[in-house]
Amino acid sequence: MITLYHSKGTRGFRVIWLCEELNIEYEVQKVDFSKAYRFSEQWLKINPLGKVPSLRDDDLLLFESCAMMQYILEKYAGGRLQPVPGTKDYAYFLQWLWFSEATFSRPVGEIVNHRREFPGEQEIPEVVEEMKSRINKCVLVVDDALKSKEFILGKEFTAADVSLGYSLMGARNKLDNDFPKRVSEYWESISSRGAFLEAQKRNE
């Protein structure tokens, strides 16, 4: 059975949400997010980077949330929540799955990390504003992609929407402006799904 090592607010939420969408058995083990624990010998055996989340499935141990998602899809989904591999739609699926992490989540995380290292009046406004600008560029790209679609790939909800949804969730409270209309509608739609609401409960 899948065991997810997770701390509230981390990218493990993507994995929880995906498991809920697939209705597969898994367990969540809460991880002490303190720096002391994350760089302890005990935790570094599970995640050599001292980061959260990690996933264990029998003798497999993984870090990187999108890699976890792809593994779960390939082993447990039976073709659900992703297009057929090798197709054009699957290529776009991978694009959005990884855009969400490699491009979109990065400036969101940079703001979180900056404010952790430079709290309160120590914050450097120029750094935060640059990251907000990058977040807004990502939001506009998503807005443009959604103009004629219900979900990021079209009519069907996929795991790419899960990955992207996590990034939007993190971006919402980092910006000084609201999402554009289409992104706002999309966010309302995916965040009202039963699996998302269940994932929020497991995220506590």
C-alpha beads as a LAMMPS data file, in Angstrom:
LAMMPS data file: protein, C-alpha beads

204 atoms
203 bonds

1 atom types
1 bond types

-500.0 500.0 xlo xhi
-500.0 500.0 ylo yhi
-500.0 500.0 zlo zhi

Masses

1 110.0

Atoms # bond

1 1 1 0.000 0.000 0.000
2 1 1 1.110 3.558 -0.709
3 1 1 2.431 5.517 2.251
4 1 1 2.798 9.259 1.764
5 1 1 5.087 11.156 4.135
6 1 1 3.504 14.583 4.205
7 1 1 3.397 17.949 5.965
8 1 1 0.442 20.307 5.633
9 1 1 0.801 22.749 2.759
10 1 1 3.519 20.816 0.941
11 1 1 3.352 19.302 -2.528
12 1 1 2.188 16.039 -0.997
13 1 1 -1.290 17.532 -1.356
14 1 1 -1.093 16.726 -5.073
15 1 1 -0.601 13.054 -4.270
16 1 1 -3.400 12.975 -1.690
17 1 1 -5.789 14.617 -4.148
18 1 1 -4.826 12.179 -6.915
19 1 1 -5.335 9.159 -4.656
20 1 1 -8.757 10.497 -3.675
21 1 1 -9.714 11.018 -7.330
22 1 1 -8.674 7.428 -8.098
23 1 1 -10.275 6.090 -4.910
24 1 1 -7.233 3.942 -4.131
25 1 1 -5.990 2.827 -0.738
26 1 1 -3.202 4.882 0.809
27 1 1 -2.077 6.228 4.140
28 1 1 -0.637 9.564 5.182
29 1 1 2.154 9.769 7.742
30 1 1 2.547 13.292 9.087
31 1 1 6.103 14.619 9.092
32 1 1 7.564 17.137 11.530
33 1 1 8.457 20.025 9.198
34 1 1 11.024 21.545 11.544
35 1 1 14.473 22.008 10.048
36 1 1 15.957 19.943 12.873
37 1 1 13.856 16.916 11.959
38 1 1 14.040 17.330 8.177
39 1 1 17.834 17.242 8.333
40 1 1 18.000 14.487 10.910
41 1 1 19.630 11.173 10.034
42 1 1 16.220 9.504 10.364
43 1 1 14.495 11.688 7.773
44 1 1 17.440 11.931 5.374
45 1 1 17.173 8.162 4.922
46 1 1 13.674 8.767 3.531
47 1 1 14.371 11.988 1.639
48 1 1 18.071 12.745 1.050
49 1 1 17.245 16.386 0.252
50 1 1 15.617 16.969 3.626
51 1 1 12.371 17.905 1.885
52 1 1 8.734 16.790 2.083
53 1 1 6.914 14.800 0.636
54 1 1 8.209 11.302 0.039
55 1 1 6.304 8.213 -1.044
56 1 1 6.851 4.575 -0.139
57 1 1 5.240 1.647 -1.934
58 1 1 6.644 -1.673 -0.733
59 1 1 10.404 -1.364 -1.379
60 1 1 10.081 1.734 -3.593
61 1 1 10.934 5.129 -2.103
62 1 1 10.325 8.289 -4.160
63 1 1 10.701 12.028 -3.828
64 1 1 9.317 14.663 -6.294
65 1 1 5.535 14.997 -6.249
66 1 1 4.992 14.842 -10.014
67 1 1 7.113 11.692 -10.261
68 1 1 4.881 10.222 -7.546
69 1 1 1.829 11.178 -9.589
70 1 1 3.154 9.531 -12.738
71 1 1 4.065 6.385 -10.818
72 1 1 0.592 6.141 -9.263
73 1 1 -1.082 6.719 -12.629
74 1 1 0.988 4.034 -14.332
75 1 1 0.620 1.439 -11.569
76 1 1 -2.832 2.046 -10.109
77 1 1 -4.992 4.165 -12.431
78 1 1 -5.758 1.650 -15.166
79 1 1 -5.820 4.400 -17.775
80 1 1 -7.916 6.810 -15.720
81 1 1 -7.130 10.535 -15.413
82 1 1 -4.626 10.599 -18.272
83 1 1 -4.680 10.309 -22.076
84 1 1 -3.269 7.276 -23.872
85 1 1 0.566 7.365 -23.720
86 1 1 2.225 8.192 -27.027
87 1 1 -0.622 10.406 -28.251
88 1 1 -0.557 14.155 -28.837
89 1 1 -2.960 14.614 -25.926
90 1 1 -0.556 12.715 -23.682
91 1 1 2.276 15.050 -24.689
92 1 1 0.133 18.036 -23.673
93 1 1 -0.783 16.196 -20.487
94 1 1 2.899 15.894 -19.562
95 1 1 3.468 19.536 -20.490
96 1 1 0.818 20.786 -18.052
97 1 1 1.661 18.245 -15.367
98 1 1 5.254 19.449 -15.237
99 1 1 4.607 23.123 -16.049
100 1 1 2.626 23.186 -12.822
101 1 1 5.668 22.143 -10.821
102 1 1 8.772 23.227 -12.722
103 1 1 7.498 26.651 -13.826
104 1 1 4.392 27.670 -11.852
105 1 1 5.058 26.365 -8.348
106 1 1 8.634 27.634 -8.321
107 1 1 7.958 31.381 -7.792
108 1 1 5.184 30.520 -5.320
109 1 1 7.699 28.505 -3.319
110 1 1 10.318 31.242 -3.625
111 1 1 7.988 33.699 -1.864
112 1 1 7.328 31.195 0.921
113 1 1 11.043 30.484 1.358
114 1 1 12.014 34.159 1.190
115 1 1 9.517 35.120 3.880
116 1 1 10.681 32.236 6.044
117 1 1 14.313 33.371 5.787
118 1 1 13.564 37.110 5.889
119 1 1 10.462 37.566 8.074
120 1 1 8.581 40.806 8.634
121 1 1 10.574 43.956 7.960
122 1 1 13.543 41.922 6.708
123 1 1 11.590 41.002 3.586
124 1 1 13.107 42.350 0.363
125 1 1 10.153 43.808 -1.601
126 1 1 11.920 43.629 -4.971
127 1 1 12.399 39.871 -4.625
128 1 1 8.759 39.270 -3.717
129 1 1 7.482 41.530 -6.515
130 1 1 9.600 39.700 -9.091
131 1 1 8.153 36.359 -7.958
132 1 1 4.611 37.787 -8.077
133 1 1 5.286 38.931 -11.640
134 1 1 6.350 35.404 -12.600
135 1 1 3.261 33.937 -10.938
136 1 1 1.018 36.340 -12.852
137 1 1 2.668 35.349 -16.142
138 1 1 1.888 31.705 -15.373
139 1 1 -1.706 32.570 -14.480
140 1 1 -2.139 34.395 -17.800
141 1 1 -0.776 31.383 -19.698
142 1 1 -3.309 29.167 -17.925
143 1 1 -6.088 31.678 -18.588
144 1 1 -5.324 31.685 -22.300
145 1 1 -5.230 27.871 -22.418
146 1 1 -8.621 27.616 -20.692
147 1 1 -10.532 30.057 -22.897
148 1 1 -12.215 27.330 -24.955
149 1 1 -11.897 24.445 -22.488
150 1 1 -13.573 23.203 -19.342
151 1 1 -10.360 21.618 -18.042
152 1 1 -6.738 22.128 -19.019
153 1 1 -6.838 19.375 -21.685
154 1 1 -10.447 19.853 -22.763
155 1 1 -13.687 18.256 -21.607
156 1 1 -12.135 15.623 -19.340
157 1 1 -10.644 16.220 -15.894
158 1 1 -7.153 14.683 -15.674
159 1 1 -4.270 14.453 -13.245
160 1 1 -2.807 17.525 -14.975
161 1 1 -5.684 19.478 -13.412
162 1 1 -4.683 18.072 -10.020
163 1 1 -1.102 19.227 -10.476
164 1 1 -2.176 22.624 -11.789
165 1 1 -4.812 22.973 -9.077
166 1 1 -2.183 22.685 -6.365
167 1 1 -0.178 25.482 -8.002
168 1 1 -3.251 27.706 -8.206
169 1 1 -4.054 26.970 -4.581
170 1 1 -0.603 28.212 -3.598
171 1 1 -0.752 31.237 -5.884
172 1 1 -4.124 32.535 -4.664
173 1 1 -2.869 34.153 -1.475
174 1 1 0.467 35.336 -2.883
175 1 1 -0.968 37.827 -5.374
176 1 1 -2.308 41.333 -4.839
177 1 1 -4.837 40.828 -7.642
178 1 1 -7.641 38.355 -8.314
179 1 1 -7.381 35.570 -10.865
180 1 1 -8.696 36.391 -14.352
181 1 1 -12.333 35.365 -14.875
182 1 1 -11.671 32.071 -16.666
183 1 1 -9.003 30.938 -14.190
184 1 1 -11.292 31.881 -11.321
185 1 1 -14.129 29.788 -12.805
186 1 1 -11.756 26.882 -13.351
187 1 1 -10.456 27.089 -9.802
188 1 1 -13.982 27.142 -8.386
189 1 1 -14.847 24.084 -10.460
190 1 1 -11.895 21.892 -9.529
191 1 1 -11.779 22.972 -5.880
192 1 1 -15.414 21.970 -5.388
193 1 1 -14.791 18.358 -6.439
194 1 1 -15.456 15.763 -3.770
195 1 1 -11.920 14.375 -4.033
196 1 1 -10.431 17.830 -3.455
197 1 1 -12.583 18.348 -0.369
198 1 1 -11.575 14.937 0.995
199 1 1 -7.928 15.724 0.269
200 1 1 -8.242 18.913 2.298
201 1 1 -9.397 16.861 5.280
202 1 1 -6.380 14.554 4.933
203 1 1 -4.133 17.618 4.632
204 1 1 -4.943 18.795 8.170

Bonds

1 1 1 2
2 1 2 3
3 1 3 4
4 1 4 5
5 1 5 6
6 1 6 7
7 1 7 8
8 1 8 9
9 1 9 10
10 1 10 11
11 1 11 12
12 1 12 13
13 1 13 14
14 1 14 15
15 1 15 16
16 1 16 17
17 1 17 18
18 1 18 19
19 1 19 20
20 1 20 21
21 1 21 22
22 1 22 23
23 1 23 24
24 1 24 25
25 1 25 26
26 1 26 27
27 1 27 28
28 1 28 29
29 1 29 30
30 1 30 31
31 1 31 32
32 1 32 33
33 1 33 34
34 1 34 35
35 1 35 36
36 1 36 37
37 1 37 38
38 1 38 39
39 1 39 40
40 1 40 41
41 1 41 42
42 1 42 43
43 1 43 44
44 1 44 45
45 1 45 46
46 1 46 47
47 1 47 48
48 1 48 49
49 1 49 50
50 1 50 51
51 1 51 52
52 1 52 53
53 1 53 54
54 1 54 55
55 1 55 56
56 1 56 57
57 1 57 58
58 1 58 59
59 1 59 60
60 1 60 61
61 1 61 62
62 1 62 63
63 1 63 64
64 1 64 65
65 1 65 66
66 1 66 67
67 1 67 68
68 1 68 69
69 1 69 70
70 1 70 71
71 1 71 72
72 1 72 73
73 1 73 74
74 1 74 75
75 1 75 76
76 1 76 77
77 1 77 78
78 1 78 79
79 1 79 80
80 1 80 81
81 1 81 82
82 1 82 83
83 1 83 84
84 1 84 85
85 1 85 86
86 1 86 87
87 1 87 88
88 1 88 89
89 1 89 90
90 1 90 91
91 1 91 92
92 1 92 93
93 1 93 94
94 1 94 95
95 1 95 96
96 1 96 97
97 1 97 98
98 1 98 99
99 1 99 100
100 1 100 101
101 1 101 102
102 1 102 103
103 1 103 104
104 1 104 105
105 1 105 106
106 1 106 107
107 1 107 108
108 1 108 109
109 1 109 110
110 1 110 111
111 1 111 112
112 1 112 113
113 1 113 114
114 1 114 115
115 1 115 116
116 1 116 117
117 1 117 118
118 1 118 119
119 1 119 120
120 1 120 121
121 1 121 122
122 1 122 123
123 1 123 124
124 1 124 125
125 1 125 126
126 1 126 127
127 1 127 128
128 1 128 129
129 1 129 130
130 1 130 131
131 1 131 132
132 1 132 133
133 1 133 134
134 1 134 135
135 1 135 136
136 1 136 137
137 1 137 138
138 1 138 139
139 1 139 140
140 1 140 141
141 1 141 142
142 1 142 143
143 1 143 144
144 1 144 145
145 1 145 146
146 1 146 147
147 1 147 148
148 1 148 149
149 1 149 150
150 1 150 151
151 1 151 152
152 1 152 153
153 1 153 154
154 1 154 155
155 1 155 156
156 1 156 157
157 1 157 158
158 1 158 159
159 1 159 160
160 1 160 161
161 1 161 162
162 1 162 163
163 1 163 164
164 1 164 165
165 1 165 166
166 1 166 167
167 1 167 168
168 1 168 169
169 1 169 170
170 1 170 171
171 1 171 172
172 1 172 173
173 1 173 174
174 1 174 175
175 1 175 176
176 1 176 177
177 1 177 178
178 1 178 179
179 1 179 180
180 1 180 181
181 1 181 182
182 1 182 183
183 1 183 184
184 1 184 185
185 1 185 186
186 1 186 187
187 1 187 188
188 1 188 189
189 1 189 190
190 1 190 191
191 1 191 192
192 1 192 193
193 1 193 194
194 1 194 195
195 1 195 196
196 1 196 197
197 1 197 198
198 1 198 199
199 1 199 200
200 1 200 201
201 1 201 202
202 1 202 203
203 1 203 204
